[in-house]
Amino acid sequence: MPILIPMKRKAIIFSIAAATALVFASGAWALRFTDESYATPVGTVGSAYSFAFGGAGGCGPALPYQYSVISGSLPPGLALASTGLVSGTPTQAGSWSFWVDLSDQNPPSADWCRPSDAQREFTITINGVGGGGPGPLPAPTPSLSITTASLPTASVGSPYSLTLAASGGSGTKSWALGGGSLPAGLSLASNGVLSGTPTTPGTVSFTVDVSAGGAASQRQFSLEVVPALEIGAPVNQVAEVAVPLSIELSASGGSGPYRWELTQGSLPTHVGFIGDQGNGSTATIKGVPADAGDFPVTFSVTDVKGRSTLHTITLRVADELRLAAVNMPRLGHLARLYRANGLAQGGFGTRTWSVVRGKLPTGLQLDAKTGVISGRPLRRGNYAFYLVVKDQLGASRSMKISIAIRR
């Protein structure tokens, strides 16, 4: 008669099974051969032989491991079962080396298992009848492993080339991308050369495989691609004789610290270049120009990896602002039309005019755009004031004006 299990107890059993699966999944270590697997016993021709390889980590021992010979051969008369048991009766004396692949159950019978593999080389020695040895054993081939520890930083737009290295194994090594993806613009050749010109900044992780003589090894790398090295600065800059000047240049991208250099052209007298401020991310053109004219100058910035970029600025220095009074009658008459104007030379851009420290005779006005003083005086007297002109860069000049108004 079937045994009925209440629903609540079923739920408890299911929960325990699920928790057990999670423990197996989360507690799994890297798949490997046990230490006992390396102590293969010596056999004798004509005598039964039995030895079992053991595994640890991965999805086991919850799920059974699988074993197979992938290179070399066992002594004649012996065979390897998928369970890891080497058995049979040796028929020939000697030493035989072979590679064994240890893998998780594949396909797995549990959905929490992610199958993996491990390979190692083993040697079994068979003595002749009566205990005669096979002679000296050949030196074992060192296991294959990737020796490149990390990858240097790459930069967008700069050529990149690196040859990956591995030790051990036998024969020609063959390289391939094992998982993930390389940064855009790079590729991995079968000879282990990682090269190209990166096109997109960011950090990318990927796995590289190397194989040789039936053995294989794998390693994960992260490669950072930094933005291209750039200089932030204006292409054209206006300045004026006798007016303080300051232009900031900034470096970005690449790998700091940075180093600046003026590579071509010259700056106006009394203007200098200050580079390598802080970690070199900023530099400054600063001073009070004494010469008018155009000054094209080219700067370079170099990052710690030796990458460089250039930037050219054309500095246009206007002549010094000057003010002269012309057509400025010193005498005016009541109710009669009066007109005068100031004249400015040099400077840069639009000029504006004003009166400070004093005032115009009553009835006269100043046009702030043209500097023309005009109108009909309404009151007699002597008037003194300063006429000021200012340009677009903030330079200003003034002149004292005196006007007498009579009948």
C-alpha positions in Angstrom: 0.0 0.0 0.0 1.6 3.4 -1.0 2.7 5.7 1.8 1.0 9.1 1.7 3.2 12.1 2.7 1.4 15.2 3.8 1.8 18.3 1.7 3.6 20.2 4.5 6.2 17.5 4.8 6.7 17.4 1.1 7.5 21.1 1.1 10.0 20.6 3.9 11.7 17.8 2.0 11.8 19.9 -1.2 13.3 22.8 0.7 16.0 20.6 2.2 16.9 19.3 -1.3 17.0 22.7 -2.7 19.2 24.0 0.1 21.5 21.0 -0.4 21.9 21.9 -4.1 22.7 25.5 -3.2 25.4 24.3 -0.8 26.9 22.2 -3.5 26.8 25.0 -6.0 28.1 27.8 -3.8 30.7 25.7 -2.0 32.3 24.3 -5.2 36.0 24.9 -5.6 38.2 24.8 -8.8 38.1 21.3 -10.3 41.4 19.4 -9.6 43.0 16.0 -9.2 43.5 14.8 -5.6 47.1 14.5 -4.3 46.7 10.7 -4.2 46.2 10.7 -8.0 49.8 11.5 -8.5 51.1 8.4 -6.7 50.5 5.9 -9.5 51.8 2.5 -8.4 54.4 0.5 -10.3 53.0 -2.5 -12.0 54.5 -5.8 -13.2 54.2 -7.6 -16.5 51.6 -10.4 -16.2 50.2 -9.2 -12.8 46.8 -7.6 -12.5 47.0 -3.8 -12.1 44.4 -1.5 -10.5 44.5 2.2 -9.6 41.8 4.9 -9.4 42.3 8.6 -10.1 40.4 10.9 -7.8 38.9 14.4 -8.2 37.9 17.3 -6.0 36.1 20.6 -6.4 33.9 21.5 -9.3 30.4 20.0 -9.0 31.6 16.9 -7.2 31.5 14.8 -5.3 27.7 15.5 -5.4 27.8 14.6 -9.2 30.2 11.9 -10.5 33.4 13.0 -12.3 34.4 11.8 -15.7 37.9 10.8 -16.9 39.5 10.2 -20.3 42.9 10.0 -21.9 43.4 13.0 -24.2 47.1 12.5 -25.2 49.8 9.8 -24.9 49.0 6.2 -24.1 48.7 3.8 -21.1 50.9 0.8 -20.8 49.8 -2.0 -23.1 47.2 -4.2 -21.4 45.8 -1.3 -19.3 42.7 0.8 -19.9 41.1 3.9 -18.2 37.4 3.7 -17.4 35.3 6.9 -17.4 35.0 6.4 -13.6 38.8 7.0 -13.3 39.8 3.3 -12.7 42.9 2.1 -14.5 42.9 -1.6 -14.7 44.1 -4.6 -16.7 47.2 -6.9 -16.9 50.4 -5.2 -18.3 52.0 -7.0 -21.1 55.2 -4.9 -21.6 57.8 -3.4 -19.3 58.6 0.3 -19.6 57.3 3.8 -18.6 54.3 5.4 -20.3 53.3 9.1 -20.0 49.8 10.3 -20.9 47.4 13.2 -20.3 44.2 12.6 -18.4 41.2 15.0 -18.7 39.1 15.3 -15.5 35.7 16.9 -16.0 32.4 17.4 -14.1 29.4 15.4 -15.2 28.6 16.7 -18.6 25.8 17.1 -19.3 25.1 17.6 -15.6 22.1 16.0 -14.0 21.6 19.1 -11.7 20.9 22.6 -13.0 23.2 24.2 -10.4 26.3 22.6 -11.9 28.4 24.5 -14.4 30.8 21.8 -15.8 34.5 22.5 -16.0 37.7 20.6 -16.9 41.2 20.0 -15.6 44.1 18.2 -17.3 47.4 16.8 -16.0 50.1 14.4 -17.2 50.7 11.1 -15.4 53.3 8.3 -15.8 52.9 4.6 -15.0 55.9 2.4 -14.8 55.7 -1.4 -15.5 58.5 -3.7 -14.3 59.4 -6.9 -16.1 58.8 -10.4 -14.6 61.0 -10.9 -11.6 61.1 -7.1 -10.7 63.3 -5.9 -13.5 62.9 -2.2 -13.9 62.4 -0.4 -17.2 65.5 1.7 -16.9 65.8 5.5 -16.2 62.5 7.4 -16.4 62.3 10.4 -18.9 62.1 13.8 -17.3 58.4 14.8 -17.0 57.2 17.7 -19.2 56.4 20.8 -17.1 52.7 21.6 -17.0 51.4 24.3 -19.4 50.6 27.6 -17.7 50.1 31.3 -18.8 52.8 33.4 -17.3 51.6 36.9 -18.4 50.2 38.3 -15.2 48.5 41.5 -16.3 48.0 43.8 -19.4 49.2 47.4 -19.7 46.6 50.1 -20.2 45.6 51.0 -23.7 44.4 54.3 -25.1 41.7 55.1 -27.7 43.3 55.9 -31.1 46.8 54.6 -30.1 48.3 51.4 -31.6 48.5 48.6 -29.0 50.6 45.4 -29.2 51.5 42.8 -26.6 52.7 39.1 -26.9 51.2 36.8 -24.3 53.6 34.3 -22.7 53.2 30.7 -21.4 55.6 28.1 -20.0 55.6 24.3 -20.0 53.8 22.0 -22.3 55.3 20.6 -25.5 55.2 21.6 -29.1 53.9 24.8 -30.6 51.5 26.8 -28.5 48.2 28.0 -29.9 46.2 30.9 -28.4 42.5 31.7 -28.6 39.9 33.8 -26.9 38.2 31.5 -24.4 35.4 33.8 -23.1 34.2 37.3 -23.0 35.1 39.8 -25.7 38.2 42.0 -26.5 38.0 45.8 -26.5 36.7 47.1 -29.8 39.6 47.4 -32.3 41.8 44.7 -30.8 42.3 41.1 -31.9 44.2 38.0 -30.6 46.3 36.0 -33.1 47.0 32.3 -32.7 50.7 33.1 -31.9 49.6 35.0 -28.8 49.9 38.6 -30.1 47.2 40.9 -28.8 47.1 44.0 -31.1 45.1 46.7 -32.8 43.9 50.3 -32.2 41.2 50.6 -29.5 38.2 52.7 -30.5 36.1 52.7 -27.3 37.1 53.6 -23.7 36.3 51.3 -20.8 37.5 48.2 -18.9 36.9 44.8 -20.5 37.3 41.4 -19.0 38.0 38.3 -21.1 39.5 34.8 -20.9 42.5 33.6 -23.0 43.2 29.9 -23.7 46.5 28.4 -24.7 47.1 24.8 -25.8 50.2 22.7 -26.7 50.8 19.0 -27.1 47.3 18.0 -25.9 47.6 20.2 -22.7 45.6 23.4 -22.2 45.7 26.3 -19.8 43.4 29.3 -19.3 43.6 32.8 -17.6 41.3 35.7 -17.2 42.5 39.3 -17.9 41.1 42.8 -17.5 42.2 45.5 -20.0 41.6 49.2 -19.4 41.2 51.4 -22.4 41.5 55.1 -21.4 40.1 58.0 -23.5 42.4 59.5 -26.1 44.9 62.1 -24.9 43.5 65.6 -25.6 44.3 69.2 -25.0 41.5 71.6 -24.1 42.3 75.2 -25.1 41.0 77.8 -27.5 42.2 77.9 -31.1 42.2 81.7 -31.3 42.7 84.2 -28.4 42.6 88.0 -28.5 44.7 90.1 -26.2 46.0 93.7 -26.0 49.2 95.4 -25.2 49.5 96.4 -21.5 46.3 94.4 -20.6 46.9 91.3 -18.3 46.5 88.0 -20.2 45.7 84.5 -18.9 44.9 81.4 -21.0 44.4 78.0 -19.4 45.2 74.7 -21.2 44.0 71.4 -19.8 45.0 67.8 -20.5 42.5 64.9 -20.4 42.5 61.2 -21.4 45.7 59.1 -21.6 47.3 58.3 -18.3 48.5 61.0 -15.9 50.8 62.6 -14.8 51.4 64.8 -17.9 54.3 66.8 -19.2 53.9 70.1 -21.2 56.2 71.7 -23.8 56.1 74.7 -26.1 57.3 73.1 -29.3 56.9 75.8 -32.0 56.5 79.6 -32.2 57.1 82.3 -29.6 55.0 84.3 -27.2 54.9 88.2 -26.9 57.4 89.9 -24.7 56.5 89.7 -21.0 54.2 86.7 -21.6 55.3 83.2 -20.5 54.2 79.6 -20.4 53.7 77.7 -17.1 53.4 73.9 -17.6 53.1 70.8 -15.4 50.9 72.3 -12.8 49.7 69.8 -10.2 50.0 66.4 -12.0 50.4 68.3 -15.3 46.7 68.2 -16.1 46.7 72.0 -16.5 49.1 74.6 -17.9 48.8 78.4 -18.3 49.9 81.2 -20.7 50.2 84.3 -18.6 51.6 87.8 -18.6 51.1 91.4 -19.8 51.9 91.6 -23.6 54.3 94.3 -24.7 54.1 93.5 -28.4 51.2 93.8 -30.8 50.7 91.3 -33.7 49.8 87.6 -34.3 51.6 84.9 -32.4 50.9 81.3 -33.4 52.2 78.8 -30.9 52.1 75.0 -30.7 52.1 73.0 -27.5 52.5 69.3 -26.8 51.4 67.3 -23.8 52.8 63.8 -23.1 51.3 61.3 -20.6 53.2 58.9 -18.4 53.0 56.1 -21.1 54.8 58.3 -23.6 51.7 59.2 -25.7 51.7 62.8 -27.0 49.3 65.2 -28.7 49.6 68.7 -30.1 47.5 71.9 -30.0 48.1 75.3 -31.8 46.8 78.6 -30.5 47.0 81.8 -32.5 47.3 84.7 -30.1 46.2 88.1 -31.6 47.5 91.0 -29.6 45.9 94.4 -30.4 47.8 97.7 -30.0 47.5 99.6 -26.8 44.4 101.7 -26.4 45.1 105.4 -26.6 42.9 108.5 -26.2 43.3 111.9 -27.9 40.9 114.9 -27.8 40.3 116.5 -31.2 37.8 119.1 -32.3 37.2 119.9 -28.6 36.4 123.7 -28.3 37.4 125.0 -24.9 34.8 127.9 -25.2 31.1 127.6 -25.7 28.2 130.1 -25.8 24.8 130.1 -24.2 22.1 128.7 -26.4 24.5 128.2 -29.3 25.1 124.8 -30.8 28.2 123.1 -29.4 29.9 120.0 -30.7 33.0 118.1 -29.8 34.3 114.6 -30.0 37.0 112.3 -28.6 39.2 110.1 -30.7 40.5 106.6 -29.6 43.1 104.5 -31.2 44.3 100.9 -30.7 42.5 98.6 -28.3 40.1 95.8 -29.3 36.5 95.6 -30.2 33.7 98.0 -29.5 34.5 101.1 -27.4 32.2 102.8 -24.9 32.5 106.4 -23.7 31.6 108.0 -20.3 32.2 111.1 -18.1 33.6 110.7 -14.6 34.8 113.0 -11.9 32.9 116.1 -13.0 30.0 116.8 -15.3 29.2 118.3 -18.7 27.8 121.8 -19.0 24.1 121.9 -18.6 22.4 121.3 -22.0 25.3 119.1 -23.4 25.1 115.3 -23.8 27.7 112.6 -24.5 27.0 109.8 -27.0 28.3 106.7 -25.3 28.9 104.8 -28.6 30.6 107.6 -30.6 32.2 109.8 -28.0 30.5 112.9 -29.5 29.6 115.7 -27.1 26.8 118.0 -28.4 23.9 120.3 -27.5 23.2 123.9 -26.6 24.6 125.2 -23.3 22.0 126.5 -20.9 24.2 128.0 -18.1 27.4 130.0 -17.9 30.4 128.8 -16.0 33.6 126.9 -16.1 33.3 123.1 -16.3 36.0 120.3 -15.8 35.5 116.6 -16.2 37.3 113.4 -17.3 36.3 111.8 -20.7 36.9 108.0 -20.5 36.9 105.4 -23.3 36.9 101.7 -22.6 37.3 98.7 -25.0 36.0 95.2 -25.1 38.9 93.7 -23.2 38.4 96.1 -20.3 41.3 98.5 -21.1 40.5 102.2 -20.4 42.0 105.6 -21.0 40.9 109.0 -19.8 41.6 112.7 -20.5 40.8 115.8 -18.5 38.6 118.3 -20.4 37.9 121.9 -19.5 35.0 123.9 -21.1 34.1 127.5 -20.4 30.5 128.7 -21.3 30.1 132.4 -21.9 27.3 134.7 -23.3 
